[in-house]
Structure formats: C-alpha cells, structure tokens
Amino acid sequence: MGAGTGGGRGQDVPLDELMPWSVRTVRTGRDWVTAPDAASLRSRWAALLRASGAGREALFAPTRARTTRTAVPRLPGTAADAPAVRLDREDGPCPEPVRVLCGPYDRQWLIPDHRLLDAARPELWRVADDRQILLVEPPAGPRSPVPEPVFTELLPVGAAASRTGRVRPLYRRPGGREPNLAPGLPGLLAGVLGTPVTAEDVLAWTAAAARTVPGGRAVPLTADREVWEEGVALGREVLRAHTRGARCGDGTRPRLPGGRRPYVRGALPEHPAPDALRHDAREEILWVGGGRIAPVARGAWEFEAGGVRVLADWFARRTAPAAPGTLEAVRPNAWPAGWTSELLELITVLTLLGGLREARAEFAERRGGSPVVGVSALREAGVLPAPPGARRPASVLDHREEGPEGQLTLL
C-alpha cells in the first residue's frame, strides 16, 4: 500500500473512525454522590441512612431513572460484598469512594454504587484497570464548540445537570487487550514506518497531532518515521501530564523545574469566600483571600477547558454555597490541607499543559507537508471503515455478575 502525500486535512482520519467504540460519560443524576474529599461522602451516606421513608427519598433526590426503591445490579469491578438491596432498605456502611474525573482536570471522589447513578455506564467499569487510558471529548459549549480532548486513567463523571461528553477507551478489554482502534491500523502503520507501533503509540500520536476539523476532531497519520517518533514522544508527555504520571512514565508525579514550582507563601484561610481567588500576573501570585501561592504563571491562571477557566472553576466547586438541608451541604467545616496540595498539583499540571500546547502548535508547523497515510489509503487496505462490531462493547464477562437484589445474571 502506498502512503498518501501532502498534509491536507482531507486526508485526516476522523477520531470517530480512528477509535470507533465510544461511550457517554457517567451521569450521576444527583450531585451529592461526588465530592472533593472522600470523608464528606461517607458523612453524606450516614446522613442519608439516618433518614427513613419520605425523608430518605427527599434527601436522595429522586429522578425518573433512580429512586430509593429502584433495583439494579452491582457495578462491575466493585467489591463482592457491595450492597445490592434496595436503597430504602439499606442500613450498611458506605461503599468505599473511588477517584473520578468530574469535568476536565477536576479530580474528585464518587460513591461507586449503581443505585445512586442515573447512567453508570457499566461497560466502562468493566474495562477500567491499571492499563486503561480514556480519551474524553467534553461536551460542546457556546465558547468551545469542539473542546480539546482530555486523557485520563479515571472514570469521567458528568454533573447531574450537565450534558455528557464522549469517552473513547484505548482498550476494549481489561489488561490492555484488544485496542479500540480501527482494526489492523497499528500493523499497517508499522509496515509503512518500518518500526513497531503499539496502541499506546497511536494514542500518544493522537494527543500530539489531533486537530479540529468541520464537525469534530481528526488525526493526520504521518508516513515519515522521524516525524512519527517525534510526535509519539511529545504525545507521551501530554498523556503523562494529563494522568498526573499514572501513565506513560515511571509513576512519579509531574514536576516543574526548580524555581518554577508553586509553593504556599502565605497560609490559606480556613474559610475562603467563593470570590477570594485572584491572580497577580506581574508578580505571578495566586491570591486565595489573604493566602498566596507563587509562582503561578499567567498561562496556568488563564488555562481554559470548554471556555471555562480551570483554576477558577476548581475553586468555585469547593467554595460555592450549597442549599441548606441537602446532602451537598455536608462538607468540610474548614479548608482541608489536602485541597491545598491538590491545588498546587493542578497549577503544576496546567503550567505543563500550557507549554505542551505551544509545543504541539510548533510540531504541527514542522510536520506540514510531510507524507501521510490518508483515509483513501486506509480504505484501500481494508482498515476503514471500521466494522459495526468495533463500535459496540466487547464481551468481557469472565465471571458471574450479580443482578438486582443479589440475583445472578444469565450469561
């Protein structure tokens, strides 16, 4: 098969063809099941169980999809002793909270209980493991019709009232098996480039090279080995920053060079007001009321996702008042030290990603005009279009899953 020539966007592979299986993000239906700290979730669960009858139902915040009387199976991958009785009869301990991604870049906690989630997406829970990387396409917004994708090792969760995005897992089966790529693509690229190509390489290239086209995002596939290797190396840095070092590295947290690492220079207040966050661009200081963090580059402060400033949104989610009498109002009495550590890490990640945005733009300029493996060539090779089965979840049931009220499902 011959490679296409030129760098025209008409030869870019639509992301929907490159990674054909996609799932909507988890939709909770109620905001109290996620929180920035796990302790609040356990306290909310205890408060829910102290109530009974109509009081428990009101606290739960029922929807058409879920009430306290809804019977659903356990979530795949959760503890074997996870509760399965209806929630109106529940009297046990809170399921152990798990880390999730609540919107781009905001790492929070979730009670992993199917009875609490309007749309839990069990197919995602089945393939979530220490090899998985998820490409998340956030929902479009007025200021961001085609938002940049986010890469994460965590399950992405949408707020109760927000629109859901799309999730494209890198692997269709646990253990890094069966890449969610157009069938035959890694092997074809390996033949063209003269070097081994893994599924993670393709995702790294996508992280470095994907661009906006009419109707969404698409990926130019180079036929130049040197360009490919440069793009994969750049993309791995993008993936490492997005996943906070959990993927594409040695597991250590990303750090900025000495002299650029943010530190707390003045103690943060115990009860910061929602409007307490401001930035001094000249001094590179992030003020939290009377507390201050420095250095914080202007790029980190202005970093946006979906048309929203990430730092300001992160802070607002932790300080905005909740309606009295709701489970959302059960939260820490004072600003926890752990939130300060998370804020420092978020500043670090946004600073790194800001620099990587510039590096990606420069890379796009350098690779312009290089030969590509275009859509027409992929069709000639039988790689595209992806077969219908590639757009559906793989069958990954290797053990019996319990259904509602502890019944075993039929496989």
C-alpha positions as CSV (number, residue, x, y, z in Angstrom):
1,M,0.0,0.0,0.0
2,G,1.3,3.4,-0.9
3,A,1.1,6.3,1.5
4,G,-0.8,9.5,0.6
5,T,1.1,12.7,0.1
6,G,0.8,16.1,1.5
7,G,-0.7,17.3,4.8
8,G,-4.1,18.3,3.6
9,R,-6.9,18.0,6.2
10,G,-9.0,16.0,3.8
11,Q,-6.6,13.1,4.5
12,D,-7.0,13.3,8.3
13,V,-8.7,10.3,9.9
14,P,-11.8,11.4,11.9
15,L,-11.4,10.5,15.5
16,D,-14.7,8.5,15.3
17,E,-13.1,6.3,12.7
18,L,-9.7,6.0,14.5
19,M,-11.2,5.0,17.8
20,P,-14.6,3.6,16.8
21,W,-16.0,2.5,20.2
22,S,-17.3,5.3,22.4
23,V,-19.5,5.6,25.4
24,R,-21.1,8.6,27.1
25,T,-19.6,9.8,30.4
26,V,-21.1,8.6,33.6
27,R,-24.2,10.7,34.5
28,T,-24.9,10.8,38.3
29,G,-28.4,12.4,38.3
30,R,-27.6,13.9,41.7
31,D,-24.6,16.0,42.8
32,W,-24.2,14.7,46.3
33,V,-22.6,11.4,45.2
34,T,-19.4,13.2,44.2
35,A,-17.3,15.4,46.4
36,P,-13.7,16.8,46.5
37,D,-13.0,14.7,49.6
38,A,-13.9,11.1,50.5
39,A,-14.8,11.9,54.1
40,S,-17.7,14.1,53.1
41,L,-19.2,11.2,51.0
42,R,-19.1,8.9,54.0
43,S,-20.8,11.5,56.1
44,R,-23.4,12.1,53.4
45,W,-24.1,8.4,53.3
46,A,-24.5,8.2,57.0
47,A,-26.9,11.2,56.9
48,L,-29.0,9.5,54.2
49,L,-29.3,6.3,56.2
50,R,-30.3,8.1,59.4
51,A,-33.4,9.3,57.5
52,S,-36.2,6.9,56.6
53,G,-39.3,6.8,54.4
54,A,-40.1,10.0,52.6
55,G,-37.2,11.8,54.4
56,R,-34.7,9.4,52.9
57,E,-36.3,9.7,49.5
58,A,-36.2,13.5,49.6
59,L,-32.5,13.6,50.6
60,F,-31.7,11.1,47.9
61,A,-33.0,13.5,45.2
62,P,-35.0,11.0,43.0
63,T,-35.2,11.2,39.2
64,R,-37.1,9.2,36.6
65,A,-34.1,6.8,36.4
66,R,-33.5,6.3,40.1
67,T,-35.4,6.4,43.4
68,T,-34.7,4.7,46.7
69,R,-36.9,1.8,45.5
70,T,-35.0,1.1,42.2
71,A,-33.5,-2.3,42.0
72,V,-30.3,-2.5,39.9
73,P,-27.3,-4.9,39.6
74,R,-24.0,-4.2,41.3
75,L,-21.4,-2.2,39.3
76,P,-18.8,-4.4,37.6
77,G,-15.5,-4.3,39.3
78,T,-16.8,-3.2,42.7
79,A,-16.4,-5.2,45.9
80,A,-18.1,-8.6,46.0
81,D,-19.8,-7.6,49.3
82,A,-21.1,-4.3,47.8
83,P,-24.7,-3.7,48.9
84,A,-27.4,-4.9,46.4
85,V,-30.6,-4.4,48.4
86,R,-32.9,-1.6,47.5
87,L,-31.7,1.7,49.0
88,D,-34.9,2.2,51.0
89,R,-33.9,-0.9,53.0
90,E,-30.2,-0.2,53.1
91,D,-28.5,0.0,56.6
92,G,-24.9,-0.9,55.8
93,P,-21.6,1.1,55.5
94,C,-20.8,3.4,52.7
95,P,-19.2,1.8,49.7
96,E,-15.5,2.8,49.5
97,P,-15.3,6.0,47.5
98,V,-13.2,6.0,44.3
99,R,-11.3,8.7,42.4
100,V,-13.1,10.0,39.3
101,L,-12.7,12.9,36.9
102,C,-15.5,15.5,37.4
103,G,-15.2,17.6,34.3
104,P,-11.8,18.4,32.7
105,Y,-8.9,18.4,35.3
106,D,-11.0,18.2,38.4
107,R,-10.3,15.0,40.4
108,Q,-12.9,14.3,42.9
109,W,-14.4,11.2,44.7
110,L,-17.5,9.1,43.9
111,I,-19.6,6.6,45.8
112,P,-19.4,3.7,43.4
113,D,-23.0,2.4,43.8
114,H,-25.2,1.7,40.9
115,R,-28.3,2.6,42.9
116,L,-27.1,6.2,43.1
117,L,-26.2,6.7,39.4
118,D,-28.7,7.5,36.7
119,A,-26.4,6.3,33.9
120,A,-23.4,4.4,35.4
121,R,-22.1,3.1,32.0
122,P,-21.2,-0.5,33.3
123,E,-19.3,-1.1,30.0
124,L,-16.8,1.5,31.2
125,W,-16.4,0.0,34.7
126,R,-15.7,-3.4,33.1
127,V,-12.6,-2.2,31.2
128,A,-11.3,0.2,33.8
129,D,-7.9,-1.1,35.1
130,D,-4.3,0.0,35.6
131,R,-3.6,-0.3,31.8
132,Q,-6.5,1.7,30.6
133,I,-6.3,5.3,29.2
134,L,-9.5,7.1,28.3
135,L,-9.8,9.8,25.7
136,V,-12.6,12.1,26.8
137,E,-14.4,14.5,24.5
138,P,-16.0,17.1,26.7
139,P,-19.5,18.4,25.7
140,A,-19.5,21.4,23.4
141,G,-20.2,24.8,24.9
142,P,-21.0,28.3,23.5
143,R,-17.4,29.4,23.6
144,S,-15.9,25.9,22.7
145,P,-17.9,24.1,20.0
146,V,-15.1,21.4,19.7
147,P,-13.3,21.3,23.1
148,E,-9.9,19.8,23.3
149,P,-9.9,16.1,24.4
150,V,-8.8,15.2,27.9
151,F,-6.8,12.0,28.7
152,T,-7.3,10.2,32.0
153,E,-6.9,6.9,33.8
154,L,-10.0,7.8,35.9
155,L,-13.7,7.2,35.1
156,P,-15.1,10.5,33.8
157,V,-18.3,11.7,35.6
158,G,-20.6,14.5,34.5
159,A,-22.5,16.7,36.9
160,A,-26.2,16.0,37.5
161,A,-27.4,18.9,35.3
162,S,-24.7,19.0,32.7
163,R,-24.5,17.5,29.3
164,T,-22.5,14.4,28.9
165,G,-19.4,14.1,26.8
166,R,-18.0,11.0,25.0
167,V,-15.4,8.6,26.2
168,R,-13.1,6.5,23.9
169,P,-11.2,3.8,25.9
170,L,-7.9,2.8,24.5
171,Y,-8.6,-0.8,25.2
172,R,-11.8,-2.8,24.7
173,R,-10.9,-5.5,27.2
174,P,-9.2,-5.4,30.6
175,G,-5.5,-6.0,30.8
176,G,-4.6,-3.8,27.8
177,R,-6.2,-6.3,25.3
178,E,-7.9,-5.5,22.0
179,P,-7.1,-1.9,21.2
180,N,-10.1,0.4,20.5
181,L,-8.6,1.3,17.1
182,A,-9.6,0.8,13.5
183,P,-8.8,-3.0,13.1
184,G,-5.4,-3.5,11.6
185,L,-4.2,0.1,12.0
186,P,-1.1,-0.5,14.2
187,G,0.2,-3.2,11.9
188,L,-0.4,-1.1,8.8
189,L,1.4,1.8,10.3
190,A,4.3,-0.4,11.4
191,G,4.7,-1.6,7.8
192,V,4.7,2.0,6.5
193,L,7.0,3.4,9.1
194,G,9.4,0.5,9.4
195,T,9.1,0.4,13.3
196,P,6.9,-1.3,15.8
197,V,3.7,0.6,16.6
198,T,1.6,-0.1,19.8
199,A,-1.9,1.1,20.7
200,E,-0.3,3.5,23.2
201,D,1.9,4.9,20.4
202,V,-1.2,5.6,18.4
203,L,-2.9,7.4,21.3
204,A,0.2,9.4,22.0
205,W,0.4,10.5,18.4
206,T,-3.3,11.4,18.6
207,A,-2.6,13.5,21.8
208,A,0.2,15.4,19.9
209,A,-1.4,15.7,16.4
210,A,-5.2,15.7,16.6
211,R,-6.7,18.9,15.2
212,T,-10.1,20.5,14.8
213,V,-11.9,19.9,11.5
214,P,-15.5,20.8,10.5
215,G,-17.8,18.5,12.5
216,G,-15.2,17.5,15.2
217,R,-11.6,16.3,15.6
218,A,-9.4,14.3,13.3
219,V,-5.9,12.9,13.2
220,P,-3.3,13.2,10.4
221,L,-1.3,9.9,10.2
222,T,2.3,10.6,9.1
223,A,4.2,8.3,6.8
224,D,7.5,9.7,8.0
225,R,9.3,7.7,10.7
226,E,11.2,10.6,12.2
227,V,8.1,12.8,12.4
228,W,6.1,9.8,13.9
229,E,8.7,9.3,16.6
230,E,8.9,13.0,17.4
231,G,5.1,13.1,17.7
232,V,4.8,10.0,19.8
233,A,7.4,11.3,22.2
234,L,5.6,14.6,22.5
235,G,2.2,12.9,22.9
236,R,3.6,10.7,25.7
237,E,4.5,13.9,27.6
238,V,0.9,15.1,27.1
239,L,-0.5,11.8,28.4
240,R,1.8,11.8,31.4
241,A,0.7,15.3,32.3
242,H,-3.0,14.6,31.9
243,T,-2.8,11.4,34.0
244,R,-0.6,13.0,36.7
245,G,2.2,10.5,35.9
246,A,0.0,7.4,36.2
247,R,0.6,6.5,32.5
248,C,3.5,6.9,30.1
249,G,6.1,7.4,32.8
250,D,7.6,5.9,35.9
251,G,4.6,6.6,38.0
252,T,6.0,9.8,39.6
253,R,4.0,13.0,39.7
254,P,4.9,15.6,37.1
255,R,7.1,18.4,38.4
256,L,8.1,21.8,37.2
257,P,11.8,22.8,37.0
258,G,13.4,24.2,40.2
259,G,12.4,27.9,40.6
260,R,9.1,27.4,38.8
261,R,7.4,25.1,41.3
262,P,4.5,26.7,43.1
263,Y,4.6,26.9,46.9
264,V,2.4,28.3,49.6
265,R,3.9,31.6,50.6
266,G,1.2,32.7,52.9
267,A,-1.3,30.4,54.7
268,L,-4.6,30.0,53.0
269,P,-7.7,31.0,55.0
270,E,-9.8,28.3,56.7
271,H,-13.0,29.6,55.1
272,P,-12.2,31.3,51.8
273,A,-15.1,33.1,50.1
274,P,-16.2,32.0,46.6
275,D,-14.8,35.2,45.2
276,A,-11.5,35.0,47.1
277,L,-9.4,33.7,44.2
278,R,-7.4,36.3,42.1
279,H,-4.2,36.4,40.2
280,D,-1.4,39.0,40.0
281,A,0.2,38.4,36.6
282,R,3.1,40.7,37.2
283,E,4.2,39.1,40.5
284,E,2.9,35.6,39.5
285,I,1.0,35.3,42.7
286,L,-2.3,33.4,43.1
287,W,-4.2,35.0,46.0
288,V,-6.7,33.0,48.0
289,G,-8.1,35.6,50.2
290,G,-5.1,36.7,52.3
291,G,-3.2,33.5,51.5
292,R,-0.9,33.3,48.5
293,I,0.7,30.8,46.2
294,A,3.7,31.5,44.0
295,P,5.0,31.3,41.4
296,V,1.8,30.8,39.3
297,A,2.3,31.6,35.6
298,R,-0.3,33.6,33.8
299,G,-0.8,30.7,31.4
300,A,-1.9,28.4,34.3
301,W,-4.3,31.1,35.6
302,E,-5.8,31.6,32.1
303,F,-5.8,28.0,31.1
304,E,-9.3,27.2,29.8
305,A,-11.3,24.0,29.1
306,G,-14.6,24.2,27.3
307,G,-14.5,28.0,27.5
308,V,-14.1,28.0,31.4
309,R,-11.0,28.9,33.3
310,V,-9.9,25.7,35.0
311,L,-8.5,27.1,38.3
312,A,-11.5,29.4,38.9
313,D,-13.9,26.6,38.2
314,W,-12.0,24.2,40.5
315,F,-12.1,26.7,43.3
316,A,-15.7,27.5,42.8
317,R,-16.7,23.9,43.1
318,R,-15.2,23.8,46.6
319,T,-16.4,27.1,48.0
320,A,-19.8,27.8,46.4
321,P,-22.6,27.5,49.0
322,A,-24.9,24.5,49.0
323,A,-28.6,24.6,49.7
324,P,-29.2,24.0,53.5
325,G,-30.7,20.7,54.3
326,T,-29.3,18.9,51.3
327,L,-26.6,16.2,51.3
328,E,-24.5,18.6,49.2
329,A,-24.3,20.8,52.3
330,V,-22.4,18.1,54.2
331,R,-18.8,19.2,53.6
332,P,-15.7,20.0,55.5
333,N,-16.0,22.7,58.2
334,A,-12.8,24.3,57.1
335,W,-10.5,24.2,54.0
336,P,-8.6,20.9,54.2
337,A,-4.8,20.8,53.9
338,G,-5.3,18.1,51.2
339,W,-7.1,20.6,48.9
340,T,-4.1,22.9,49.1
341,S,-1.8,20.1,47.9
342,E,-4.3,19.3,45.1
343,L,-4.3,23.0,44.1
344,L,-0.5,23.0,43.9
345,E,-0.6,19.9,41.7
346,L,-3.3,21.3,39.5
347,I,-1.2,24.5,39.0
348,T,1.7,22.3,38.0
349,V,-0.3,20.3,35.5
350,L,-1.9,23.3,33.9
351,T,1.5,25.0,33.6
352,L,3.0,21.9,31.9
353,L,-0.1,21.5,29.6
354,G,0.2,25.2,28.6
355,G,3.7,24.6,27.5
356,L,2.7,21.4,25.7
357,R,0.0,23.3,23.8
358,E,2.7,25.6,22.4
359,A,4.9,22.6,21.6
360,R,2.1,20.9,19.8
361,A,1.4,24.0,17.7
362,E,5.1,24.2,16.8
363,F,5.1,20.5,15.9
364,A,2.1,21.0,13.6
365,E,4.0,23.7,11.7
366,R,7.1,21.4,11.3
367,R,5.2,18.4,10.1
368,G,3.2,20.4,7.5
369,G,3.7,19.0,4.0
370,S,5.2,15.6,5.2
371,P,3.7,12.5,3.6
372,V,0.6,11.0,5.3
373,V,-1.2,7.7,5.4
374,G,-4.6,9.1,4.3
375,V,-8.2,8.0,4.5
376,S,-8.1,6.7,0.9
377,A,-5.1,4.5,1.6
378,L,-6.7,3.1,4.7
379,R,-9.8,2.3,2.8
380,E,-7.8,0.5,0.1
381,A,-6.1,-1.5,2.8
382,G,-9.4,-2.5,4.4
383,V,-8.6,-0.7,7.7
384,L,-11.6,1.7,7.1
385,P,-14.4,1.7,7.5
386,A,-14.4,0.0,10.9
387,P,-16.8,-3.0,11.1
388,P,-20.0,-2.5,13.1
389,G,-18.8,-4.7,15.8
390,A,-15.9,-2.4,16.5
391,R,-18.4,0.3,17.6
392,R,-20.0,-1.9,20.2
393,P,-18.6,-3.0,23.6
394,A,-16.6,-6.2,23.6
395,S,-17.9,-9.2,25.6
396,V,-15.6,-9.1,28.7
397,L,-17.6,-11.1,31.2
398,D,-15.2,-13.6,32.6
399,H,-17.1,-14.1,35.9
400,R,-20.7,-14.1,37.0
401,E,-22.1,-10.7,37.8
402,E,-24.9,-10.3,40.3
403,G,-28.2,-8.7,39.2
404,P,-30.7,-6.7,41.2
405,E,-31.3,-7.8,44.8
406,G,-28.3,-10.2,44.6
407,Q,-29.6,-12.4,41.8
408,L,-27.1,-13.8,39.3
409,T,-27.3,-12.7,35.7
410,L,-27.5,-15.1,32.9
411,L,-24.5,-15.0,30.6
